Amino acid sequence: MKLVEVHESLVGILVPKAERIYDAPVFYNPVMALNRDISVLALKVLGSKRVLDALSATGIRGIRYALETSAEEVWLNDINPDAFRLIVENLKLNFSGEPEFREKKVVLRGDKTLVAMNADANRLMNEQFRYFDFVDLDPFGSPMEFLDSALRAVKRRGVLAITATDTGVLCGAYRNACLRKYLAEPIRGELCHEAGLRILTGTLVRYAAKYDLGVEVLLAYYRDHYFRTFLRLRSGAKKADESMKQLGYLYQEPSGRFDYERAFLPSKVKAYGPLWLGPLKSQEFVEELYKLSRDSPLGNAKKTPEFLGLLRDELDIPFHYDTHALTRRHGLEVRKLAGVIEILREKGYKATRTHFSPTALKTDAPFEEVLEALRELQ
Ligand SMILES: C[S@@+](CC[C@H](N)C(=O)[O-])C[C@H]1O[C@@H](n2cnc3c(N)ncnc32)[C@H](O)[C@@H]1O
């Protein structure tokens, strides 16, 4: 395997030289630097001590956790033996100390304890029952095959950080796969990304509830064709019941009007879900991420604070109106989003941009008012 050195934030690591990222024997995607930046910031804010990077590939994520946060013990694991060897090389590149080699496990003790493993993530997580404060799942595609094990490996008040790159599934391009993996009906069209994120979050909530664990969504977002969620677990059946009450269904009419209800079963036909209808962020948490990203630039010095600023300012209510889709549905001309937002605010409604689409807005205004604002601008 030919290697090249790349740099991301404070870290220099070796990655395979390859024409295309999916041809490489060990996976490394520079586009995911923003995902890793936000994860590092989250870990800094949370102050978690025992951290698992369960699907580590080159080790970049776990190494960043160890170098950039106050984590004391970081485990980096991958089932691929080439990845394991590369993780060990990259640990040696970034940390001093004499590695202890055991079969399929290398431990490096210094200021921090670093553990590299070559194991099936499910096996590792089941063996380390309630051990980690923070578990990161960053799989190819869906995280579902690892979810039960992650819920067992994390402490009952710990944090799960989960990526899903199977957006085609969650956004309705592969409906049957969504039914199989998430037991939920996805929607196509302009609401598909928000609904996909909410289906993913809703599924995580249902899985956690089996263990009498409730969930606080610290942050859930969509970006660059993946979903990412940071969930703080809350111990107890009551907490689980409270989280379950935030599950429900989405409805959408051909006009673009949408409606939703919190309920265990849908009361009407043509329901999409079940999905999470609770908050997608803790405002305090996102403010802290934003401030930190601005004060201490990371891998993506410009993009990360910009994106966090957008998330911070976004109105946190279910679903949004895409002005392009609405104008198409009603035979109107496209108009600037800022104009629509301004009209709604002048009428006393809340209205903001949303990270789900550059042409969409979130508002507490009724559907007719949004349409009226678009008509006023014709
Ligand atoms: C998307 S990559 C991880 C990328 C990495 N987290 C990063 O930020 O660069 C997913 C990794 O999961 C590993 N993997 C897949 N199935 C696994 C399993 N059952 N146990 C452990 N690792 C697994 C793959 O070998 C691959 O390296």
PDBQT file of the ligand as one rigid body, heavy atoms in Angstrom, charges set to zero:
ROOT
HETATM    1  C1  LIG A 401     -16.474   5.184   6.727  1.00  0.00    +0.000 C 
HETATM    2  S1  LIG A 401     -15.107   4.289   7.306  1.00  0.00    +0.000 S 
HETATM    3  C2  LIG A 401     -14.627   5.148   8.763  1.00  0.00    +0.000 C 
HETATM    4  C3  LIG A 401     -14.038   6.482   8.515  1.00  0.00    +0.000 C 
HETATM    5  C4  LIG A 401     -13.393   7.129   9.707  1.00  0.00    +0.000 C 
HETATM    6  N1  LIG A 401     -14.243   7.113  10.874  1.00  0.00    +0.000 N 
HETATM    7  C5  LIG A 401     -12.961   8.552   9.385  1.00  0.00    +0.000 C 
HETATM    8  O1  LIG A 401     -13.440   9.532  10.011  1.00  0.00    +0.000 OA
HETATM    9  O2  LIG A 401     -12.118   8.711   8.481  1.00  0.00    +0.000 OA
HETATM   10  C6  LIG A 401     -15.851   2.830   7.949  1.00  0.00    +0.000 C 
HETATM   11  C7  LIG A 401     -14.856   1.813   8.478  1.00  0.00    +0.000 C 
HETATM   12  O3  LIG A 401     -15.586   0.780   9.141  1.00  0.00    +0.000 OA
HETATM   13  C8  LIG A 401     -14.860  -0.422   9.021  1.00  0.00    +0.000 C 
HETATM   14  N2  LIG A 401     -15.769  -1.548   9.337  1.00  0.00    +0.000 N 
HETATM   15  C9  LIG A 401     -16.772  -2.047   8.587  1.00  0.00    +0.000 A 
HETATM   16  N3  LIG A 401     -17.405  -3.057   9.248  1.00  0.00    +0.000 NA
HETATM   17  C10 LIG A 401     -16.792  -3.163  10.465  1.00  0.00    +0.000 A 
HETATM   18  C11 LIG A 401     -17.010  -3.975  11.595  1.00  0.00    +0.000 A 
HETATM   19  N4  LIG A 401     -17.984  -4.899  11.619  1.00  0.00    +0.000 N 
HETATM   20  N5  LIG A 401     -16.205  -3.818  12.662  1.00  0.00    +0.000 NA
HETATM   21  C12 LIG A 401     -15.210  -2.882  12.654  1.00  0.00    +0.000 A 
HETATM   22  N6  LIG A 401     -14.951  -2.084  11.593  1.00  0.00    +0.000 NA
HETATM   23  C13 LIG A 401     -15.740  -2.205  10.520  1.00  0.00    +0.000 A 
HETATM   24  C14 LIG A 401     -14.354  -0.395   7.590  1.00  0.00    +0.000 C 
HETATM   25  O4  LIG A 401     -13.234  -1.258   7.438  1.00  0.00    +0.000 OA
HETATM   26  C15 LIG A 401     -14.018   1.097   7.413  1.00  0.00    +0.000 C 
HETATM   27  O5  LIG A 401     -12.657   1.333   7.621  1.00  0.00    +0.000 OA
ENDROOT
TORSDOF 0
